[in-house]
Amino acid sequence: QVQLVESGGGLVQAGGSLRLSCAASGSIFSINAMDWYRRAPGKQRELVAAITSGGSTDYADSVKGRFTISRDNTKNTVYLQMNSLKPEDTAVYYCNAEVQIYYSGSYFRYWGQGTQVTVSS
């Protein structure tokens, strides 16, 4: 009923940049938080960045100063601008959104399919 479609991943050299996008569609009444997570090989999934509906942001210490999360509420889309990429950033990046569905009285968490980001040294 709700789908998150991610794009923008790929292969990039260290020091380069990528911009990830995640567009939510479906029977959406409203979206509260939109987050980016990542899972690197052999590691637990971690929260990379989060943004509220009002635009407040939070970042993992490892990406502060390099990544910027933003959103366009009119398009139900969240972005992750990734600059100064490091090999340690290599991971599958997942979009997560807290979505209220039409005629539902509560929010539900939805995940994107993930997009691979590979940073070569």
Secondary structure, DSSP 8 states (H G I E B T S, - for coil): -EEEEEE--EEEETT--EEEEEEEEESEEEEEEEEEEEE-TTS--EEEEEE-TT--EEE-TTTTTTEEEEEETTTTEEEEEE-S--GGG-EEEEEEEEEEETT-SSEEEEE---EEEEEE-
